Amino acid sequence: MLSKSYGGTVYGVNALLITIEVSISNGSKFFLVGLPDKAIQEARYRIASALKNSTFKMPYKNIVINMAPADIKKEGAAYDLPIAIGIMSASDQVDKKILKEYLIMGELSLDGKINPIKGALPISILAKEQGFKGIILPKENVKEAGIVSGIEVLGFENILDVVGFLNGTKEVKPFVLDTRKEFYENTDHLLHDFADVKGQENIKRAMEIGASGGHNLILIGPPGSGKTMLAKRFPSILPPMTLYEALETTKIHSVAGKLKESNGLVAQRPFRSPHHTMSDVALIGGGTTPQPGEVSMAHNGVLFLDELPEFKRAVLEVLRQPLEDRIVSISRAKFSVTYPANLMLIASMNPCPCGYYNHPEKDCLCPGGAVQKYLNKISGPLLDRIDLHVEVTPVSFDELSSERPAENSIVIRGRVIKARDTQTKRYEQTPTIHSNAQMTSKNIKEFCVLDEQGKKLLKNAMNKLDLSARAYDRILKVARTIADLENSENI
């Protein structure tokens, strides 16, 4: 007997349809073909135990399973359920009529329980695109899969219930998620607020400019001056995500398996703060089984690199291309994938190894040449891609003990949103550009026109500070953002 069931494999941030063909004939051998990895090859033991412990029979005959297309490598235990259902269908234990209407994914435990999988959202999108009536998944994955409207999303706890549904003996109601309600309920939930920060008005101003134009920042100051505290509050002044951005971000987190069961939709801008001991693959993505890295996990949000000089130089250098192109392209001998990486970078660092170089009160204890050696850990080309270099000074006692309320994030966010709206109107004819930081050279010539006084000032800065052509462009982009915050047409 021949039977077909359908599953999906995640490739990058999208999914591809996998057809699982099962043929049962006389004999006693088990063949699994179609480039399965070790986890899939071991599925026969999990399936045999799951069927036995769920009162079903594993046919002890010649079983040939082909996973098509056969030239794409399949990985992970999420194919357990579609393979098991295919075997049961081929042995007349499951009705074939309804089987072709559903895409099935899930990992099996030995007792027949269905465990959660990665990438439920892109697989659900695939099911809709391929015209399936619905998708059968582990119960823990229904909230993320339910983001996709127009198909039935069915969550199950064990294989016994799946077989009962396919045979028509068990009724299961599809999971329904009001995506817009879910999105708007969570979009304004702020974990941190700038109202908690005493003083540091110039740093807040720099962050407001950065948020308004999508500019990268680096905070340089002594220990305890508030660099990390300020950085953690930065997402609170960014404009709320659009529904499209939320779906795009959720897709990446789904592929990486980082979505919590309680969260169907990522409605808050991501804030990623990896440790400085991380590898370049962890930052940029890739690996034997391609996974999104921290730069892609921070897509539409913020990547915060605390103590920047402590990161390995090779790790920091891989940031150059994503900061410029806003995508990550990973090419290997057997695969090539692209992940989105439209992020804002915030970095922080001490001015020297001891942290007190140029401090107004404490003396620097670093030996001669140590300061320059410390700063040289960060390459010029990387610093050139950071628009705003901000000096953070210690907060005085009077400011710390002041009872005067500080400006909260909602007020600052209002000004940021207004500036972003101005940019949205300006770039409405250019769909790939949404903020000033994304401007091309052509856009700069059109929207960043300087008067004679401005040209003279910039010329002096270029000559005295020996700035690069990239720095010239970035200065104009920041100047355009400041003009937008002031609601000024001219720089």
C-alpha positions in Angstrom: 0.0 0.0 0.0 1.2 3.6 -0.8 0.4 6.7 1.2 1.4 10.4 1.3 1.6 12.8 4.1 2.9 16.4 4.1 5.4 18.3 6.2 7.7 21.3 5.9 11.3 22.2 6.4 12.6 25.6 7.4 15.2 27.1 5.0 16.5 30.5 6.2 13.3 32.2 7.5 11.0 30.5 5.0 9.7 27.0 4.7 9.6 24.4 1.9 7.0 21.7 1.4 8.2 18.1 2.1 6.2 15.2 0.8 6.5 12.0 2.8 5.8 8.9 0.7 5.3 5.6 2.5 5.2 2.2 0.7 4.5 -1.0 2.6 5.0 -4.5 1.0 5.9 -8.0 2.0 9.3 -8.3 3.8 10.8 -7.2 7.1 13.2 -4.3 6.3 12.9 -0.5 7.0 14.3 2.0 4.5 14.3 5.8 5.0 15.6 7.9 2.1 15.6 11.5 0.9 18.7 12.9 2.7 17.5 12.5 6.3 19.8 13.4 9.2 20.6 11.1 12.2 17.7 12.4 14.2 15.2 11.5 11.4 16.9 8.0 10.9 16.3 7.3 14.6 12.6 8.2 14.2 11.7 4.5 13.5 12.4 3.6 17.2 10.4 6.6 18.6 7.5 5.9 16.2 7.4 2.1 17.0 7.3 2.8 20.8 4.8 5.7 20.4 2.4 3.6 18.3 2.7 0.6 20.7 2.0 2.7 23.8 -0.9 4.4 22.0 -2.7 1.0 21.3 -1.8 1.1 17.6 0.2 -1.4 15.5 3.6 -0.9 13.9 3.4 -3.0 10.7 6.4 -5.4 10.7 6.7 -5.5 6.9 8.9 -4.0 4.3 8.6 -0.2 4.8 10.1 2.3 2.4 9.8 6.0 3.3 10.9 8.7 0.8 11.1 12.4 1.8 10.8 14.4 -1.4 12.4 16.5 -2.8 15.2 14.0 -2.3 18.0 16.5 -3.0 17.2 18.8 0.1 18.7 17.7 3.5 16.1 17.2 6.2 17.0 17.8 9.8 15.4 17.4 13.2 12.8 15.2 15.0 9.8 17.3 13.9 9.1 14.8 11.1 8.2 12.0 13.6 4.5 12.7 13.4 4.0 13.0 9.6 6.1 9.8 9.2 4.1 8.0 11.8 0.8 9.1 10.3 2.1 8.1 6.8 2.9 4.6 8.0 -0.5 4.2 9.7 -2.2 5.5 6.5 -0.3 3.0 4.4 -1.3 0.2 6.7 -5.0 1.2 6.7 -5.1 2.5 10.2 -5.8 6.1 9.1 -8.3 7.4 6.6 -6.4 8.7 3.4 -9.2 11.1 2.3 -8.7 13.8 4.9 -4.9 13.3 5.2 -4.1 15.2 2.0 -5.9 18.3 3.3 -3.5 18.9 6.3 0.2 19.6 6.7 1.6 17.8 9.8 4.6 18.4 12.0 5.6 17.2 15.5 8.2 15.3 17.5 7.0 12.1 19.2 7.9 10.9 22.7 8.0 7.2 23.4 4.6 7.4 25.1 2.9 9.0 22.1 3.0 12.6 23.4 3.7 15.3 20.8 6.6 17.7 21.7 6.9 21.3 20.4 8.9 22.2 17.3 10.8 25.1 15.9 9.6 27.2 12.9 5.9 26.7 13.4 5.1 30.2 11.9 6.9 29.8 8.6 5.5 26.3 8.2 2.0 27.6 8.9 2.5 30.3 6.2 3.7 27.6 3.8 0.5 25.5 4.5 -1.6 28.5 3.5 0.4 29.3 0.4 0.2 25.6 -0.7 -3.6 25.6 -0.4 -3.9 23.2 2.6 -7.1 23.3 4.6 -5.2 23.3 7.8 -2.1 22.4 9.8 -1.7 19.8 12.6 0.9 20.8 15.2 1.8 20.2 18.9 -0.5 22.1 21.2 2.4 24.4 22.4 2.9 25.8 18.9 -0.7 26.8 18.1 -0.3 30.4 19.3 2.5 31.2 16.9 1.0 29.2 14.0 -2.4 30.9 14.7 -1.0 34.2 13.6 -1.7 33.1 10.0 -5.4 33.5 9.2 -7.3 31.6 6.5 -6.3 28.0 7.6 -7.3 25.7 10.4 -4.7 25.5 13.1 -5.1 22.3 15.1 -3.1 21.6 18.3 -2.8 18.1 19.7 -1.2 16.6 22.8 -0.7 13.1 21.6 -0.8 10.9 18.5 -4.0 9.1 19.7 -6.0 12.4 19.3 -4.5 13.0 15.9 -5.6 9.6 14.6 -9.0 10.1 16.1 -9.4 13.4 14.3 -8.2 12.1 10.9 -10.6 9.1 11.3 -13.5 11.3 12.2 -14.0 9.8 15.7 -12.7 12.9 17.6 -13.9 16.5 17.0 -11.3 19.2 17.5 -11.9 22.9 17.3 -9.3 25.0 15.4 -7.3 27.5 17.4 -8.3 31.1 16.5 -6.1 34.1 17.3 -7.1 37.7 16.9 -3.7 38.9 15.6 -4.5 42.6 15.6 -5.9 42.4 19.2 -2.9 40.4 20.4 -0.6 43.0 18.7 -2.2 46.2 20.0 -2.6 44.8 23.5 1.1 44.3 23.9 2.6 47.1 21.8 2.8 49.8 24.5 4.0 47.6 27.4 7.3 49.3 28.5 9.7 47.4 30.8 12.0 50.3 31.4 11.5 54.1 31.4 13.8 57.1 31.0 11.9 58.7 33.9 14.2 56.4 36.1 17.3 58.1 34.9 18.6 61.1 36.9 20.5 63.8 35.0 22.3 62.7 31.7 20.2 65.1 29.7 22.8 65.3 26.9 22.9 61.5 26.6 19.1 61.3 26.5 19.2 64.0 23.7 21.7 61.9 21.7 19.6 58.8 22.1 16.5 60.7 21.0 18.4 61.7 17.8 19.5 58.1 17.3 16.0 56.7 17.7 14.5 59.4 15.4 16.8 58.6 12.5 17.8 55.0 13.2 21.4 55.9 13.9 23.9 53.6 15.7 25.4 54.9 18.9 28.5 54.2 21.1 28.5 55.3 24.7 32.0 56.0 26.2 32.4 56.6 29.9 33.7 55.4 33.3 32.2 52.5 35.2 28.9 53.3 37.0 28.1 56.4 34.8 24.9 54.8 33.6 25.8 53.4 30.1 24.0 50.1 30.5 21.0 51.7 32.3 20.5 54.1 29.4 21.0 51.5 26.7 18.3 49.2 28.3 15.8 52.1 28.1 16.5 52.9 24.5 13.8 50.6 23.0 11.2 52.4 25.1 11.6 55.6 22.9 11.6 53.8 19.6 8.3 54.0 17.6 6.0 51.0 18.2 6.4 48.2 15.7 4.0 48.0 12.8 2.0 44.7 12.4 4.2 43.8 9.4 7.4 44.3 11.4 5.9 42.2 14.3 5.2 39.3 11.9 8.7 39.5 10.4 10.3 39.5 13.8 8.1 36.7 15.1 9.1 34.6 12.1 12.8 34.9 12.9 12.2 34.1 16.6 10.1 31.1 15.6 12.8 29.7 13.3 15.3 30.0 16.2 12.9 28.3 18.6 13.0 31.4 21.0 9.3 32.0 21.2 7.6 31.3 24.5 4.3 29.4 24.5 2.5 32.4 26.0 3.7 34.7 23.2 2.0 34.3 19.8 3.3 37.6 18.4 6.5 39.5 19.2 4.9 43.0 19.7 7.9 44.6 21.4 11.0 45.6 19.6 13.8 43.0 20.4 16.6 44.0 22.7 19.5 41.6 22.4 22.5 41.9 24.7 25.0 39.0 24.1 28.0 38.3 26.3 31.4 39.3 25.0 32.6 35.7 25.0 30.3 34.8 22.0 31.7 33.5 18.7 31.3 35.1 15.3 28.8 32.4 14.2 26.6 33.1 17.3 26.6 36.8 16.4 26.1 36.5 12.6 24.3 33.2 12.3 25.0 30.0 10.4 26.4 26.7 11.7 26.1 23.1 10.6 22.3 23.5 10.9 21.8 27.2 9.8 20.3 29.3 12.6 19.8 33.1 12.8 22.5 34.9 14.9 22.1 37.7 17.3 22.1 40.4 14.6 19.0 38.7 13.0 17.4 38.1 16.4 17.7 41.9 16.9 15.9 42.6 13.5 13.6 45.6 13.9 15.1 46.2 17.3 18.3 46.9 19.2 21.6 45.0 19.5 23.5 46.1 22.6 27.2 45.2 22.8 28.3 46.0 26.4 32.1 46.4 27.0 32.8 46.5 23.2 36.6 46.2 23.4 36.2 42.9 25.3 34.7 41.2 22.3 37.1 39.3 20.1 38.2 41.5 17.1 37.2 38.8 14.6 33.7 38.8 16.1 33.3 42.5 15.8 34.6 42.6 12.2 31.7 40.4 10.9 29.3 43.2 11.9 30.6 45.5 9.1 28.5 44.0 6.3 25.2 43.7 8.2 25.4 47.3 9.5 25.8 48.5 5.9 23.5 46.1 3.9 21.0 45.3 6.7 21.0 41.6 5.7 23.2 38.6 6.5 24.2 36.3 3.7 25.6 33.0 4.8 27.2 30.9 2.1 28.6 27.4 2.6 29.5 24.5 0.3 26.0 22.9 0.6 23.7 25.8 1.3 23.3 29.6 1.1 20.8 31.4 3.2 19.9 35.1 3.8 18.6 36.5 7.1 17.2 40.0 7.6 19.3 42.3 10.0 17.7 45.7 10.0 18.9 46.6 13.5 20.2 49.5 15.5 23.5 49.0 17.2 24.3 50.5 20.6 27.7 49.8 22.0 29.3 50.9 25.3 32.9 51.0 26.5 35.2 52.4 29.1 37.8 55.0 27.9 40.7 52.8 29.2 41.3 49.4 30.9 40.9 50.9 34.4 38.0 53.0 33.3 39.0 56.4 34.6 41.0 58.0 31.8 40.0 61.7 31.5 37.7 61.3 34.7 37.0 64.7 36.3 37.9 63.4 39.9 39.7 60.0 39.8 43.1 59.4 38.3 43.8 56.9 35.5 46.0 54.0 36.7 46.8 52.6 33.3 50.5 52.4 32.2 51.8 54.3 29.2 50.4 53.1 25.9 47.7 50.9 27.5 44.9 53.4 26.7 45.8 53.4 23.0 46.2 49.7 22.9 42.8 49.3 24.5 41.1 51.6 22.0 42.8 49.9 19.1 40.9 46.7 19.8 38.0 48.4 17.9 38.8 48.9 14.2 38.4 52.2 12.4 36.0 50.8 9.8 33.6 49.6 12.5 33.7 52.9 14.4 33.1 54.6 11.0 29.7 52.8 10.8 28.6 54.2 14.2 26.9 57.6 13.7 26.9 59.0 17.2 29.9 58.8 19.6 28.7 60.0 23.0 30.8 60.7 26.1 29.0 59.7 29.3 30.1 61.6 32.4 29.4 60.6 36.0 26.2 61.9 37.6 26.7 64.4 40.5 25.2 63.8 43.9 22.9 66.8 43.5 21.4 65.3 40.4 21.1 61.8 41.9 19.3 63.1 45.0 17.1 65.6 43.1 13.4 65.1 43.5 12.7 66.8 40.2 10.9 64.3 37.9 12.7 63.3 34.7 11.1 63.3 31.3 9.4 59.9 30.7 9.8 57.6 27.7 6.3 58.2 26.4 7.0 62.0 26.0 10.3 61.4 24.2 8.7 58.7 22.0 6.1 61.2 20.9 8.8 63.4 19.4 10.6 60.4 17.9 7.4 59.2 16.2 6.7 62.7 14.8 10.2 62.8 13.3 9.8 59.3 11.9 6.5 60.3 10.3 8.3 63.1 8.5 10.8 60.6 7.2 8.0 58.2 6.1 6.5 60.9 4.0 9.9 61.9 2.6 10.7 58.4 1.5 7.3 57.2 0.4 8.5 56.8 -3.2 11.4 54.6 -2.0 10.0 51.4 -0.3 13.4 50.2 0.9 14.2 53.3 2.9 12.3 54.1 6.1 14.7 56.3 8.1 17.5 58.8 7.6 20.1 56.3 8.5 19.2 54.2 5.5 19.6 57.0 3.0 21.8 56.3 -0.1 24.2 58.8 -1.7 21.5 59.9 -4.1 19.1 60.6 -1.3 21.7 62.6 0.6 22.3 64.9 -2.4 18.5 65.4 -2.6 17.5 65.8 1.0 20.7 67.0 2.8 21.4 70.3 1.0 23.7 72.7 3.0 23.9 76.4 2.9 27.3 78.1 2.6 27.8 78.4 6.4 27.0 74.8 6.9 29.4 73.7 4.1 32.2 75.8 5.6 31.7 74.3 9.1 31.7 70.7 7.6 34.7 71.4 5.5 36.7 72.6 8.6 35.6 69.5 10.5 36.6 67.2 7.7 40.1 68.8 7.5 40.8 69.0 11.2 39.5 65.6 12.2 40.6 63.8 9.1 37.2 62.3 8.5 36.4 59.7 5.8 33.9 59.9 3.0 31.6 57.6 4.9 31.8 59.9 8.0 30.8 62.8 5.7 27.7 61.0 4.7 26.8 60.0 8.2 27.2 63.6 9.5 24.7 64.7 6.9 22.3 62.0 7.9 22.4 62.9 11.6 22.1 66.6 10.7 19.0 65.7 8.7 17.5 63.9 11.7 18.2 66.9 14.0 16.4 69.1 11.5 13.4 66.7 11.4 13.2 66.8 15.2 13.1 70.6 15.0 10.5 70.3 12.2 12.8 72.3 10.0 12.9 71.8 6.2 16.5 73.0 6.0 19.6 71.8 7.8 
